Amino acid sequence: MAHPRKSTDPRPLRAELHGLGLHLCPWDPASDADARTWLRGTTDPELLRWNTPVRPVTDLAGAREALRARARRAADGTALALRVADADSGTVLGHIDVNEIRPVTGTGRVGYWVLPEARGRGVATRALLLAARWAFTDLGLHRLELDHAVGHEASCRVAGRGGFLHEGTLRGAVFAAGRLDAFRDAHLHARLATDPEPAPPRPSA
């Protein structure tokens, strides 16, 4: 059975994950291509329909700073943001992160998004399976959570296919679309290290 890392032994986080037709590796804050992709992904209207950022990214400078912030969190061992790419072509498809890592309780949270042209191909589910496997084995976490705004059926399906059981509704837990002064409910999903790993979906073109 996996065991959480000791709280007295924080370490920088880095991972390069291969499998299920994907290659996951950390975003590079110094890369113009990564900054452009981050900007495009985080300003996508469908993403913003369901996610309201506290600090919206509106230009390349903001995208670079967002990636630098994620690199800092990886350095202090609290979160790891990974670029999701096609294993064969190297084309970037989306993003996944394991964040709010708490070694004492062995818990963390997961978030993900997929670029518009890569949707409907099981990318998020496959990335979630890889990231969860890493979190449970390499980090020794006991529980991973994710939540999404109620009504976001695509994210709900990803959670289910990734083995994250629906545990209930969090009332007023996330910002309403485009607002920081109003709230909406979210569905909470979670997976334990002891839960069976679901069969992965087949990569599709």
Secondary structure as a PSIPRED ss2 file (coil, helix, strand):
# PSIPRED VFORMAT (PSIPRED V4.0)

   1 M C   1.000  0.000  0.000
   2 A C   1.000  0.000  0.000
   3 H C   1.000  0.000  0.000
   4 P C   1.000  0.000  0.000
   5 R C   1.000  0.000  0.000
   6 K C   1.000  0.000  0.000
   7 S C   1.000  0.000  0.000
   8 T C   1.000  0.000  0.000
   9 D C   1.000  0.000  0.000
  10 P C   1.000  0.000  0.000
  11 R C   1.000  0.000  0.000
  12 P C   1.000  0.000  0.000
  13 L C   1.000  0.000  0.000
  14 R C   1.000  0.000  0.000
  15 A C   1.000  0.000  0.000
  16 E C   1.000  0.000  0.000
  17 L E   0.000  0.000  1.000
  18 H E   0.000  0.000  1.000
  19 G E   0.000  0.000  1.000
  20 L C   1.000  0.000  0.000
  21 G C   1.000  0.000  0.000
  22 L E   0.000  0.000  1.000
  23 H E   0.000  0.000  1.000
  24 L E   0.000  0.000  1.000
  25 C E   0.000  0.000  1.000
  26 P E   0.000  0.000  1.000
  27 W C   1.000  0.000  0.000
  28 D C   1.000  0.000  0.000
  29 P C   1.000  0.000  0.000
  30 A C   1.000  0.000  0.000
  31 S C   1.000  0.000  0.000
  32 D H   0.000  1.000  0.000
  33 A H   0.000  1.000  0.000
  34 D H   0.000  1.000  0.000
  35 A H   0.000  1.000  0.000
  36 R H   0.000  1.000  0.000
  37 T H   0.000  1.000  0.000
  38 W H   0.000  1.000  0.000
  39 L H   0.000  1.000  0.000
  40 R H   0.000  1.000  0.000
  41 G H   0.000  1.000  0.000
  42 T H   0.000  1.000  0.000
  43 T C   1.000  0.000  0.000
  44 D C   1.000  0.000  0.000
  45 P H   0.000  1.000  0.000
  46 E H   0.000  1.000  0.000
  47 L H   0.000  1.000  0.000
  48 L H   0.000  1.000  0.000
  49 R H   0.000  1.000  0.000
  50 W H   0.000  1.000  0.000
  51 N C   1.000  0.000  0.000
  52 T C   1.000  0.000  0.000
  53 P C   1.000  0.000  0.000
  54 V C   1.000  0.000  0.000
  55 R C   1.000  0.000  0.000
  56 P C   1.000  0.000  0.000
  57 V C   1.000  0.000  0.000
  58 T C   1.000  0.000  0.000
  59 D C   1.000  0.000  0.000
  60 L H   0.000  1.000  0.000
  61 A H   0.000  1.000  0.000
  62 G H   0.000  1.000  0.000
  63 A H   0.000  1.000  0.000
  64 R H   0.000  1.000  0.000
  65 E H   0.000  1.000  0.000
  66 A H   0.000  1.000  0.000
  67 L H   0.000  1.000  0.000
  68 R H   0.000  1.000  0.000
  69 A H   0.000  1.000  0.000
  70 R H   0.000  1.000  0.000
  71 A H   0.000  1.000  0.000
  72 R H   0.000  1.000  0.000
  73 R H   0.000  1.000  0.000
  74 A H   0.000  1.000  0.000
  75 A H   0.000  1.000  0.000
  76 D C   1.000  0.000  0.000
  77 G C   1.000  0.000  0.000
  78 T C   1.000  0.000  0.000
  79 A C   1.000  0.000  0.000
  80 L E   0.000  0.000  1.000
  81 A E   0.000  0.000  1.000
  82 L E   0.000  0.000  1.000
  83 R E   0.000  0.000  1.000
  84 V E   0.000  0.000  1.000
  85 A E   0.000  0.000  1.000
  86 D E   0.000  0.000  1.000
  87 A C   1.000  0.000  0.000
  88 D C   1.000  0.000  0.000
  89 S C   1.000  0.000  0.000
  90 G C   1.000  0.000  0.000
  91 T C   1.000  0.000  0.000
  92 V E   0.000  0.000  1.000
  93 L E   0.000  0.000  1.000
  94 G E   0.000  0.000  1.000
  95 H E   0.000  0.000  1.000
  96 I E   0.000  0.000  1.000
  97 D E   0.000  0.000  1.000
  98 V E   0.000  0.000  1.000
  99 N E   0.000  0.000  1.000
 100 E E   0.000  0.000  1.000
 101 I E   0.000  0.000  1.000
 102 R E   0.000  0.000  1.000
 103 P C   1.000  0.000  0.000
 104 V C   1.000  0.000  0.000
 105 T C   1.000  0.000  0.000
 106 G C   1.000  0.000  0.000
 107 T E   0.000  0.000  1.000
 108 G E   0.000  0.000  1.000
 109 R E   0.000  0.000  1.000
 110 V E   0.000  0.000  1.000
 111 G E   0.000  0.000  1.000
 112 Y E   0.000  0.000  1.000
 113 W E   0.000  0.000  1.000
 114 V E   0.000  0.000  1.000
 115 L C   1.000  0.000  0.000
 116 P H   0.000  1.000  0.000
 117 E H   0.000  1.000  0.000
 118 A H   0.000  1.000  0.000
 119 R C   1.000  0.000  0.000
 120 G C   1.000  0.000  0.000
 121 R C   1.000  0.000  0.000
 122 G C   1.000  0.000  0.000
 123 V H   0.000  1.000  0.000
 124 A H   0.000  1.000  0.000
 125 T H   0.000  1.000  0.000
 126 R H   0.000  1.000  0.000
 127 A H   0.000  1.000  0.000
 128 L H   0.000  1.000  0.000
 129 L H   0.000  1.000  0.000
 130 L H   0.000  1.000  0.000
 131 A H   0.000  1.000  0.000
 132 A H   0.000  1.000  0.000
 133 R H   0.000  1.000  0.000
 134 W H   0.000  1.000  0.000
 135 A H   0.000  1.000  0.000
 136 F H   0.000  1.000  0.000
 137 T H   0.000  1.000  0.000
 138 D C   1.000  0.000  0.000
 139 L C   1.000  0.000  0.000
 140 G C   1.000  0.000  0.000
 141 L C   1.000  0.000  0.000
 142 H C   1.000  0.000  0.000
 143 R E   0.000  0.000  1.000
 144 L E   0.000  0.000  1.000
 145 E E   0.000  0.000  1.000
 146 L E   0.000  0.000  1.000
 147 D E   0.000  0.000  1.000
 148 H E   0.000  0.000  1.000
 149 A E   0.000  0.000  1.000
 150 V C   1.000  0.000  0.000
 151 G C   1.000  0.000  0.000
 152 H C   1.000  0.000  0.000
 153 E H   0.000  1.000  0.000
 154 A H   0.000  1.000  0.000
 155 S H   0.000  1.000  0.000
 156 C H   0.000  1.000  0.000
 157 R H   0.000  1.000  0.000
 158 V H   0.000  1.000  0.000
 159 A H   0.000  1.000  0.000
 160 G H   0.000  1.000  0.000
 161 R H   0.000  1.000  0.000
 162 G C   1.000  0.000  0.000
 163 G C   1.000  0.000  0.000
 164 F C   1.000  0.000  0.000
 165 L E   0.000  0.000  1.000
 166 H E   0.000  0.000  1.000
 167 E E   0.000  0.000  1.000
 168 G E   0.000  0.000  1.000
 169 T E   0.000  0.000  1.000
 170 L E   0.000  0.000  1.000
 171 R E   0.000  0.000  1.000
 172 G E   0.000  0.000  1.000
 173 A E   0.000  0.000  1.000
 174 V E   0.000  0.000  1.000
 175 F E   0.000  0.000  1.000
 176 A C   1.000  0.000  0.000
 177 A C   1.000  0.000  0.000
 178 G C   1.000  0.000  0.000
 179 R C   1.000  0.000  0.000
 180 L C   1.000  0.000  0.000
 181 D C   1.000  0.000  0.000
 182 A C   1.000  0.000  0.000
 183 F E   0.000  0.000  1.000
 184 R E   0.000  0.000  1.000
 185 D E   0.000  0.000  1.000
 186 A E   0.000  0.000  1.000
 187 H E   0.000  0.000  1.000
 188 L E   0.000  0.000  1.000
 189 H E   0.000  0.000  1.000
 190 A E   0.000  0.000  1.000
 191 R E   0.000  0.000  1.000
 192 L E   0.000  0.000  1.000
 193 A C   1.000  0.000  0.000
 194 T C   1.000  0.000  0.000
 195 D C   1.000  0.000  0.000
 196 P C   1.000  0.000  0.000
 197 E C   1.000  0.000  0.000
 198 P C   1.000  0.000  0.000
 199 A C   1.000  0.000  0.000
 200 P C   1.000  0.000  0.000
 201 P C   1.000  0.000  0.000
 202 R C   1.000  0.000  0.000
 203 P C   1.000  0.000  0.000
 204 S C   1.000  0.000  0.000
 205 A C   1.000  0.000  0.000
